[in-house]
Amino acid sequence: MSKITTQPDPNCTIAVTVYDINTAPRFSYSCTRRSSGWRVQPDGSIHPPPKQRIVKFHLRFPAGSNIMGFQVARKDDQFPPRDQEPWNIDPASGVQPLDPVTWPPSSSTGVTELTFDFTGAGGLLKYQMGVDGNWDDPKIYDDGSE
């Protein structure tokens, strides 16, 4: 994937909270900043407007946590094994990583934010995130075109 040096402002900033193992659900998503037309459900499902599709994920809680993996695929069964390829974006998805500028991120780097350009994504996608070794169930990105 190519490197981008200037970052566009996100159209939607999603705060991610990860709770302890005894809390259900463990992951919670909320849109803390957004352009008109964006909907983000607490389970992480994203429904964007027709344009403006720069999405930023930001870890809100717990302090000191790091994103350890992020994957995008068309279907649940197309995700690679998490332990072998934790940072994987299906090239056919049309999703482009913007931040960190080096993709995939170094395993030694503390990653607390990820920014993606979903403008080239069409239809229904699935994404999943790993935080400190805990993975959330796959979530939906649906631009409504299918």
Secondary structure, DSSP 4 states (H G I P E B T S, - for coil): ----SSPPPPSEEEEEEE--TTSSSSEEEEEEEE-TT-EE-TT--EE--SS--EEEEEEEESTT--EEEEEEESSGGGPPPTTT-SEEE-GGG--EEEESSSSSPPTTS---EEEEE-TT--SEEEEEEEETTEEPPPEEEE-S--
